Amino acid sequence: MEIIFRAEARAEFDNALEFYALRAPDAAANYLEDYDRVAVQLLQFPNAGTRVARSARRLTFPRFPYQLIYRVEGDDIVIYAVAHQRQRPGYWRKRVGPDR
């Protein structure tokens, strides 16, 4: 399996990393460490995330208020959003499309 970021999700990931890097290098390193933990979990257990739509799931970062919104598509895990848990809830729903 491979993790693939959609362009919008990659931008959200990078923006959050930049936000933490500007505040404290340790925070940015911890953010990346959290992502790595979530990525390993996803690759080992692709369906471990909580179902948030018929075809989409979410997996939450351990120490940061972010969650990956993703779908398993064939042999790939496609990340549709790196969503802040308290900002614009549900905005990503239009990205994952209608429930299948």
NUDOMAR-588523 format. One record per residue (C-alpha): x, y, z. Coordinates in steps of 0.1 Angstrom, whole numbers, padded with zeros to 4 digits, always signed. Layout:
REM residues N
XYZ;...
REM end
This chain:
REM residues 100
+0000+0000+0000;+0010+0036-0006;-0002+0068+0010;-0011+0095-0016;-0020+0130-0007;-0045+0150-0028;-0032+0185-0035;-0055+0202-0010;-0045+0178+0017;-0008+0183+0010;-0013+0220+0012;-0031+0217+0046;-0003+0194+0059;+0024+0218+0048;+0005+0248+0062;+0002+0232+0096;+0039+0222+0096;+0049+0258+0087;+0026+0271+0115;+0044+0250+0141;+0078+0256+0126;+0074+0294+0130;+0064+0290+0167;+0090+0264+0178;+0112+0239+0159;+0104+0212+0185;+0066+0216+0178;+0072+0211+0141;+0093+0180+0148;+0066+0166+0171;+0040+0173+0144;+0060+0153+0119;+0065+0125+0145;+0027+0123+0150;+0021+0121+0113;+0047+0093+0110;+0029+0074+0138;-0005+0078+0120;+0010+0068+0087;+0025+0036+0101;-0008+0028+0117;-0026+0035+0084;-0003+0012+0064;-0006-0016+0089;-0044-0012+0095;-0060+0008+0067;-0095+0004+0080;-0086+0014+0116;-0099+0049+0113;-0134+0059+0124;-0159+0059+0096;-0170+0095+0089;-0188+0088+0056;-0197+0057+0038;-0164+0056+0020;-0142+0078+0041;-0125+0074+0075;-0105+0096+0099;-0075+0090+0120;-0065+0115+0146;-0030+0127+0154;-0020+0117+0190;-0008+0151+0202;-0021+0177+0177;-0057+0187+0169;-0055+0173+0133;-0070+0143+0116;-0064+0127+0083;-0095+0122+0062;-0089+0093+0039;-0102+0065+0017;-0088+0032+0008;-0088+0030-0029;-0075-0003-0043;-0039-0006-0031;-0037+0031-0021;-0046+0052+0009;-0057+0085-0004;-0056+0115+0020;-0084+0140+0011;-0078+0164+0040;-0056+0171+0069;-0083+0187+0089;-0080+0208+0121;-0105+0193+0146;-0119+0226+0157;-0119+0247+0125;-0146+0244+0098;-0160+0210+0108;-0170+0189+0078;-0156+0212+0051;-0138+0182+0036;-0170+0163+0029;-0173+0178-0006;-0138+0165-0013;-0146+0128-0006;-0177+0130-0028;-0210+0114-0023;-0213+0084+0000;-0208+0052-0019;
REM end
